[in-house]
């Protein structure tokens, strides 16, 4: 068998596996999305939930529970998970480091500082806090990009500067909290924990529209992303305009994570974990943005189910993701250190 035939066979197998994994993840997300609206004090069947969501039947009591109470939370978990999963894997591939997550490079911290500033000092709430969080995340990303620029952006330098910026913003957030009254401090701490149940309809619509535009764009830019993952020299040899592609991919990832934080607060570790889970499922065909986004959605929907229905008392979603993600981070630090990887 010739080399060309072997390459075509391998490519077909990888494509088939990628399609199978993506379909399986989409099915899991759809199932979790429906289950999220089935469980609770007023239990419903899958048929009742689907009929209500799709407006197939007119049952006022079921419609009130599904559309009025449970659908906003389920949509929030779905859209925020998709956004975090996609942005996390873009950061990790672009900066070539498994620790390169928006949680650790200042994006989330910038959003948190701006939101806490609005809650404590401006007595703001709702859409104003979300707008401030979005602006804070975008400003943090711009600041890091400018500071990391030295005839281009090095992934290692970007991460180090991002960690420094994150520590600075977290310190400023702590200072602002010391200026708060008790009620404002409680409100700010609840926002900082992260929860998919606190989004308004306008925030969800904005994130949904952004996902409809940016997620397909990220999938289209996946070829450039894989080229950049090989290094700038290899990417240029493949005809990729490195800095333009990197700036475009960073803009997509930052916008997605900024909108996700604006909707649900800083839900940690989902962006860090979703990409590696998708890569493990994809095997040699790893690096897919869409599978990582679906993995993020599945993680967040599961975390919300656990936080609300399996705990003795309902908890914010960020508590569960933090409890699961912290051991993974320790394992990742230990393994990358032994392998000499990760910078």
Backbone torsions as a table, in degrees:
resi	resn	phi	psi	omega
1	UNK	NA	130.6	-176.6
2	UNK	-74.1	164.2	179.7
3	UNK	-62.7	-39.2	-179.3
4	UNK	-62.6	-41.2	179.0
5	UNK	-65.7	-42.1	178.2
6	UNK	-60.6	-42.0	179.8
7	UNK	-64.2	-42.6	179.0
8	UNK	-64.7	-40.5	179.0
9	UNK	-64.1	-44.4	178.8
10	UNK	-62.4	-41.6	-179.8
11	UNK	-63.9	-41.3	179.0
12	UNK	-63.7	-41.3	179.1
13	UNK	-63.9	-42.1	179.2
14	UNK	-65.8	-40.3	178.5
15	UNK	-64.4	-43.1	179.3
16	UNK	-62.7	-42.0	178.8
17	UNK	-65.9	-41.0	179.0
18	UNK	-61.7	-43.0	178.5
19	UNK	-64.7	-41.3	-179.7
20	UNK	-64.5	-45.7	-179.8
21	UNK	-65.2	-42.6	179.4
22	UNK	-62.5	-42.8	178.3
23	UNK	-64.3	-41.5	179.6
24	UNK	-64.6	-42.4	177.8
25	UNK	-65.2	-40.3	177.8
26	UNK	-62.7	-40.4	177.3
27	UNK	-64.4	-40.8	178.3
28	UNK	-64.4	-41.3	179.1
29	UNK	-64.6	-44.1	179.1
30	UNK	-61.6	-41.1	178.5
31	UNK	-64.0	-47.4	179.5
32	UNK	-63.0	-36.4	179.1
33	UNK	-61.4	-43.2	178.7
34	UNK	-71.2	-42.9	-179.5
35	UNK	-61.0	-37.2	178.3
36	UNK	-56.2	-34.4	-179.4
37	UNK	-91.9	-5.8	178.7
38	UNK	-86.1	-37.4	-170.8
39	UNK	-89.0	157.9	-178.7
40	UNK	141.1	-173.7	179.9
41	UNK	-64.2	-28.3	176.8
42	UNK	-112.5	96.0	-173.7
43	UNK	-78.7	143.4	-178.8
44	UNK	-129.4	159.4	174.7
45	UNK	-86.8	163.0	177.7
46	UNK	-61.0	-39.5	179.1
47	UNK	-61.6	-41.7	179.3
48	UNK	-65.0	-41.0	180.0
49	UNK	-64.7	-49.3	-177.5
50	UNK	-63.3	-41.6	179.6
51	UNK	-64.0	-38.2	179.5
52	UNK	-70.2	-44.8	-178.9
53	UNK	-62.8	-39.4	-177.6
54	UNK	-90.8	5.1	178.5
55	UNK	58.6	40.0	-179.9
56	UNK	-86.3	-24.9	178.7
57	UNK	-135.4	157.5	179.5
58	UNK	-112.7	93.8	176.9
59	UNK	-126.2	99.3	-172.4
60	UNK	-53.0	-43.4	-177.4
61	UNK	-66.6	-43.0	178.7
62	UNK	-67.9	-42.6	-179.9
63	UNK	-62.1	-37.7	179.2
64	UNK	-63.7	-45.5	-178.5
65	UNK	-67.1	-45.2	-175.0
66	UNK	-74.8	-60.1	-173.7
67	UNK	-76.0	-36.5	-175.8
68	UNK	-83.0	-35.6	-172.8
69	UNK	-107.7	-44.3	-169.2
70	UNK	-101.0	-32.0	-176.9
71	UNK	-61.7	-42.9	178.9
72	UNK	-58.3	-41.8	179.1
73	UNK	-66.7	-43.0	179.2
74	UNK	-63.8	-42.1	177.3
75	UNK	-64.0	-38.9	178.5
76	UNK	-62.8	-46.7	178.5
77	UNK	-62.3	-40.4	-179.6
78	UNK	-64.3	-53.1	-174.6
79	UNK	-70.1	-41.3	178.5
80	UNK	-64.9	-41.4	177.9
81	UNK	-62.8	-42.4	176.8
82	UNK	-60.2	-45.4	-177.8
83	UNK	-65.4	-44.5	-179.0
84	UNK	-67.4	-41.6	179.5
85	UNK	-62.4	-44.9	-179.8
86	UNK	-66.9	-46.5	-177.8
87	UNK	-65.5	-38.7	-179.0
88	UNK	-62.4	-46.0	-178.7
89	UNK	-70.0	-30.9	175.1
90	UNK	-63.8	-46.4	177.6
91	UNK	-59.3	-46.4	-176.1
92	UNK	-65.5	-40.7	179.7
93	UNK	-74.9	-39.7	-177.0
94	UNK	-66.8	-40.6	-178.4
95	UNK	-94.8	-0.4	175.4
96	UNK	53.9	47.9	-178.9
97	UNK	-152.5	126.4	-179.2
98	UNK	-67.8	-14.0	178.4
99	UNK	-92.7	-1.3	-177.4
100	UNK	-79.2	82.9	179.7
101	UNK	-118.9	147.3	176.7
102	UNK	-55.9	-23.1	178.1
103	UNK	-63.1	-29.6	-170.0
104	UNK	-112.1	-9.2	-175.7
105	UNK	-110.4	25.6	168.3
106	UNK	95.4	-15.1	-176.8
107	UNK	-65.1	-53.0	-179.5
108	UNK	-65.1	-37.8	-179.4
109	UNK	-65.5	-37.1	176.6
110	UNK	-63.6	-42.2	176.8
111	UNK	-63.7	-41.2	-178.6
112	UNK	-64.4	-43.8	179.1
113	UNK	-60.9	-46.2	-178.8
114	UNK	-64.1	-41.3	-179.5
115	UNK	-67.0	-44.5	179.4
116	UNK	-64.9	-37.9	175.8
117	UNK	-58.2	-44.5	179.6
118	UNK	-65.9	-41.6	-178.3
119	UNK	-67.6	-44.5	-172.0
120	UNK	-83.2	-48.0	-171.8
121	UNK	-95.1	-24.9	-179.5
122	UNK	-107.6	-3.7	-176.0
123	UNK	51.1	38.7	-178.2
124	UNK	-86.9	166.6	177.4
125	UNK	-158.1	172.2	173.9
126	UNK	59.7	-128.3	-173.9
127	UNK	-65.8	-29.4	178.9
128	UNK	-65.2	-44.0	178.1
129	UNK	-63.1	-41.5	178.1
130	UNK	-62.7	-41.8	177.9
131	UNK	-63.6	-40.8	177.6
132	UNK	-64.4	-41.9	178.6
133	UNK	-61.7	-42.3	178.0
134	UNK	-61.7	-46.8	178.8
135	UNK	-63.2	-39.9	179.2
136	UNK	-64.2	-40.2	178.7
137	UNK	-65.8	-44.4	180.0
138	UNK	-65.3	-40.1	178.5
139	UNK	-64.7	-41.4	178.1
140	UNK	-61.7	-42.9	-179.8
141	UNK	-64.1	-42.6	178.4
142	UNK	-63.2	-42.4	179.0
143	UNK	-60.7	-44.5	-179.6
144	UNK	-66.5	-39.6	180.0
145	UNK	-63.1	-42.7	179.3
146	UNK	-65.3	-44.8	-178.5
147	UNK	-68.1	-31.3	-177.8
148	UNK	-84.7	-10.5	-174.8
149	UNK	-73.8	120.9	171.4
150	UNK	-143.2	83.9	-173.2
151	UNK	54.4	40.2	-175.5
152	UNK	126.4	174.1	-178.9
153	UNK	-115.1	118.5	174.8
154	UNK	-88.5	134.1	-179.5
155	UNK	-59.3	-42.5	-179.0
156	UNK	-62.9	-44.4	179.4
157	UNK	-66.2	-40.3	179.6
158	UNK	-60.9	-42.3	-179.7
159	UNK	-65.5	-45.7	-179.1
160	UNK	-62.4	-44.9	177.8
161	UNK	-64.9	-39.3	177.9
162	UNK	-61.0	-41.1	178.1
163	UNK	-64.5	-41.7	178.0
164	UNK	-63.4	-43.4	178.5
165	UNK	-64.1	-40.1	179.2
166	UNK	-61.7	-44.2	179.3
167	UNK	-62.9	-41.2	178.9
168	UNK	-62.8	-47.0	-179.8
169	UNK	-64.1	-38.7	179.1
170	UNK	-65.0	-38.6	175.6
171	UNK	-63.3	-42.1	177.9
172	UNK	-65.4	-37.1	177.2
173	UNK	-62.6	-43.2	176.8
174	UNK	-60.8	-39.8	178.7
175	UNK	-64.1	-44.7	179.4
176	UNK	-60.9	-38.1	179.3
177	UNK	-64.4	-30.4	177.7
178	UNK	-69.2	-18.0	178.4
179	UNK	-88.3	-2.4	-170.5
180	UNK	-88.0	150.4	166.7
181	UNK	-75.8	166.5	-173.7
182	UNK	-58.1	-45.9	-178.3
183	UNK	-64.1	-44.0	-179.6
184	UNK	-64.9	-38.7	179.1
185	UNK	-64.6	-41.3	177.8
186	UNK	-63.6	-42.6	179.2
187	UNK	-63.2	-43.2	-179.8
188	UNK	-66.1	-41.8	-179.8
189	UNK	-66.0	-36.7	176.5
190	UNK	-63.4	-42.1	178.4
191	UNK	-64.6	-41.0	-177.5
192	UNK	-67.2	-24.7	178.0
193	UNK	-70.8	-34.8	179.3
194	UNK	88.4	126.4	179.6
195	UNK	-154.3	137.3	-179.4
196	UNK	-79.9	-4.1	-177.3
197	UNK	-95.5	11.7	-175.0
198	UNK	-112.2	9.1	-176.5
199	UNK	-85.4	146.1	173.7
200	UNK	-92.5	169.0	-179.0
201	UNK	-62.7	-38.9	-178.8
202	UNK	-66.8	-38.3	177.7
203	UNK	-65.8	-41.3	178.8
204	UNK	-64.9	-40.4	178.6
205	UNK	-62.5	-41.9	179.9
206	UNK	-62.3	-45.6	179.7
207	UNK	-66.4	-38.8	179.9
208	UNK	-63.9	-43.2	178.3
209	UNK	-64.0	-42.7	178.9
210	UNK	-62.2	-41.7	178.1
211	UNK	-63.4	-40.6	-179.7
212	UNK	-61.9	-27.3	179.6
213	UNK	-93.2	-48.3	-168.8
214	UNK	-81.7	-32.8	180.0
215	UNK	-65.9	-47.1	173.0
216	UNK	-60.7	-35.7	177.8
217	UNK	-63.6	-41.7	178.3
218	UNK	-63.2	-38.5	177.8
219	UNK	-64.9	-39.9	177.9
220	UNK	-65.5	-32.5	-179.5
221	UNK	-85.4	5.3	-175.2
222	UNK	-63.7	-33.2	178.9
223	UNK	-63.7	-44.8	176.7
224	UNK	-63.7	-36.5	179.6
225	UNK	-62.9	-43.6	179.3
226	UNK	-67.6	-33.9	177.0
227	UNK	-66.9	-43.7	179.1
228	UNK	-64.9	-29.5	178.9
229	UNK	-64.4	-23.1	179.3
230	UNK	-80.1	-10.7	-175.2
231	UNK	110.7	154.7	-174.4
232	UNK	-63.4	-41.1	-178.1
233	UNK	-63.0	-45.6	179.0
234	UNK	-65.5	-37.7	179.8
235	UNK	-64.7	-42.3	178.3
236	UNK	-64.5	-38.9	178.4
237	UNK	-63.0	-27.4	177.9
238	UNK	-87.9	3.2	176.2
239	UNK	89.0	16.2	-179.3
240	UNK	-88.7	134.2	174.1
241	UNK	-83.0	97.1	-163.5
242	UNK	-60.5	-54.1	-174.1
243	UNK	-68.3	-38.3	178.2
244	UNK	-65.6	-44.3	178.9
245	UNK	-64.6	-42.0	-179.8
246	UNK	-64.1	-43.0	179.3
247	UNK	-63.9	-41.0	179.1
248	UNK	-64.8	-43.8	179.4
249	UNK	-65.7	-41.2	177.2
250	UNK	-63.0	-39.3	179.2
251	UNK	-63.1	-42.7	178.2
252	UNK	-62.4	-48.5	-177.2
253	UNK	-64.3	-43.5	-178.6
254	UNK	-65.9	-41.9	179.4
255	UNK	-63.0	-41.8	179.1
256	UNK	-62.6	-48.5	-177.4
257	UNK	-70.5	-32.9	178.3
258	UNK	-65.0	-43.3	178.6
259	UNK	-68.1	-36.7	178.0
260	UNK	-63.9	-43.9	178.1
261	UNK	-66.0	-37.6	177.7
262	UNK	-62.7	-32.9	-178.8
263	UNK	-80.1	-45.2	-169.1
264	UNK	-121.2	1.0	-173.8
265	UNK	82.4	178.4	-176.3
266	UNK	-79.6	83.0	176.2
267	UNK	-80.8	111.6	-168.6
268	UNK	-87.0	158.7	170.7
269	UNK	76.2	-17.6	178.5
270	UNK	-63.9	-46.1	179.2
271	UNK	-64.1	-31.3	-179.9
272	UNK	-72.8	-38.5	-169.4
273	UNK	-92.0	-31.0	-171.1
274	UNK	-60.2	-46.3	-178.6
275	UNK	-60.8	-50.8	177.9
276	UNK	-60.6	-35.5	176.9
277	UNK	-63.6	-46.4	178.7
278	UNK	-62.4	-40.7	179.4
279	UNK	-63.8	-38.8	178.6
280	UNK	-63.7	-39.1	178.8
281	UNK	-71.0	-37.1	-177.5
282	UNK	-76.4	-25.8	-178.9
283	UNK	66.0	-131.5	-179.1
284	UNK	-61.6	-19.5	-179.8
285	UNK	-92.5	27.0	-174.6
286	UNK	-66.8	172.0	175.9
287	UNK	95.4	14.0	-178.4
288	UNK	-82.7	131.5	179.5
289	UNK	-71.1	-43.6	-177.8
290	UNK	-65.3	-45.7	175.2
291	UNK	-59.5	-38.1	178.4
292	UNK	-65.1	-40.0	177.5
293	UNK	-62.3	-43.4	178.9
294	UNK	-66.1	-37.5	176.4
295	UNK	-63.2	-40.1	176.8
296	UNK	-62.3	-41.5	178.0
297	UNK	-64.4	-42.7	178.9
298	UNK	-63.0	-42.1	178.3
299	UNK	-60.9	-45.6	-174.9
300	UNK	-72.9	-38.0	175.6
301	UNK	-62.8	-41.6	177.4
302	UNK	-65.2	-43.6	179.2
303	UNK	-61.3	-38.0	179.0
304	UNK	-67.8	-40.7	176.3
305	UNK	-60.0	-44.4	179.3
306	UNK	-64.7	-46.3	-175.8
307	UNK	-63.3	-37.6	-173.7
308	UNK	-90.8	-37.0	-168.4
309	UNK	-112.7	-18.4	-176.2
310	UNK	-109.0	-7.9	176.8
311	UNK	-89.7	154.2	177.4
312	UNK	-55.8	-38.5	172.4
313	UNK	-130.2	145.4	179.7
314	UNK	-58.2	138.0	-178.0
315	UNK	-122.8	156.6	171.0
316	UNK	-61.1	147.4	-176.3
317	UNK	-59.6	-35.7	-178.2
318	UNK	-61.7	-25.1	177.3
319	UNK	-65.1	-43.2	-178.4
320	UNK	-70.3	-45.4	179.7
321	UNK	-63.2	-35.7	177.1
322	UNK	-66.7	-41.0	-179.8
323	UNK	-65.7	-34.9	179.1
324	UNK	-81.7	-38.4	-174.0
325	UNK	-76.1	-30.1	-177.5
326	UNK	-61.6	-47.2	176.3
327	UNK	-61.5	-36.2	177.8
328	UNK	-62.8	-41.4	179.6
329	UNK	-62.6	-43.1	178.6
330	UNK	-61.8	-42.9	177.8
331	UNK	-62.8	-41.4	-178.9
332	UNK	-64.8	-43.2	177.9
333	UNK	-61.5	-41.9	-179.1
334	UNK	-66.6	-43.8	-177.1
335	UNK	-72.1	-40.5	179.5
336	UNK	-66.8	-33.0	177.7
337	UNK	-66.9	-41.5	179.3
338	UNK	-67.2	-33.9	-177.7
339	UNK	-85.1	-9.7	-175.7
340	UNK	70.5	24.9	-177.9
341	UNK	-107.0	174.9	174.2
342	UNK	79.6	11.0	178.7
343	UNK	81.7	NA	NA
